[in-house]
Amino acid sequence: MSINVRRLRAMLAARGTLVRVVVADVRGSAPREAGAEMLVWADGFHGTIGGGALEWRALRIAREVLRTGATRVERIPLGPGLGQCCGGAVTLVFERLDAVPPMPWRREIAGFGLLEEDGTGSSAPLWIWGAGHVGRALVATLAPLRDIVWVDDAAARFPVTMPDEVERLVAADMPRAMAFAPGDVDHLILTYSHEIDLALCHEALNQGFRTCGLIGSATKWARFRSRLLALGHEKQAIDRITCPIGNPALGKHPQAIAVGVAAALLSPELSAETTEGTPA
């Protein structure tokens, strides 16, 4: 199993001491897979291990562990006792954390045995360029699923409250900020300016990326392709940028675009197509 180290670090910084609840083992049918986690603090939580009665019970136990500090293991049948009919059983491990443990994290847990986790649980970073309507819809949809850096050149465009795990970056010159993005990143470019969008595509091609999506029409993309070729980029490289983003069949409403983008990022088949430059 693996831990999303970046998210854990962000939540510890925002919330202080918390309890991590991890599904350590699954037998039969269960609402979540082994490795699913929930982070719990005194008056809130982040993530899910399956919802319903199972999660409410886990929250109660987690807050006891938050008070006592004692690691606990609970094997919970998913049957009539919980008002559920999954028929399986899950083993949950509850651990209080004040800091990110060293990776890989190997520990012997009484009542369970050896539990090993590494720090590869973080998916590729997602950088969203632009805090307009579509940017907001994308963040609202993807924040529970991805590690997001959200970039705009005006602080006022961001919402007053944002998810704890989303990192806000105010950059007066967004194209220059592209240099701070890692090479294995997924980019979504959707600023208020076509010139900024073009400059971001140019810098992304110079920098390298895992996938890159650009909001726009076929006409916009045709013009961008010509200008990117004139800037010296190879056709094969330019073809790795996906434009338009999302699923046109779902419509152009910001939330509809966000749903289509989320499906592409979460589906291995669609992600592979995006990486190869197939338009969404």
Number of C-alpha atoms within 10 A of each C-alpha: 15 16 21 16 18 17 19 20 17 16 20 19 13 11 18 14 17 25 28 22 27 23 22 22 16 19 14 11 14 18 17 15 17 17 19 20 23 21 26 26 20 16 7 11 17 15 14 17 23 17 13 13 14 18 15 12 13 21 21 12 17 29 20 16 20 22 11 10 16 11 15 19 18 16 16 17 20 22 13 10 10 13 11 14 13 14 13 16 18 24 17 25 24 28 20 23 17 13 13 14 13 10 14 13 14 13 11 10 14 10 11 16 9 10 13 14 15 15 16 15 15 16 14 17 19 25 24 24 26 25 25 17 14 21 25 21 18 23 22 14 16 20 17 16 14 22 20 23 19 21 25 25 17 13 15 10 14 20 10 7 6 14 12 16 21 20 15 16 18 17 15 13 11 21 18 12 16 22 14 8 18 15 15 15 18 22 25 25 25 24 25 13 10 14 11 18 22 22 18 24 25 21 17 22 18 13 15 16 18 17 25 25 25 23 20 16 11 11 9 15 18 12 11 20 19 13 14 20 14 10 10 9 16 12 12 10 15 19 16 21 27 24 23 18 24 26 19 12 9 13 12 13 12 16 19 19 23 25 18 19 22 18 14 20 19 13 11 11 10 16 19 14 17 24 19 16 20 15 17 18
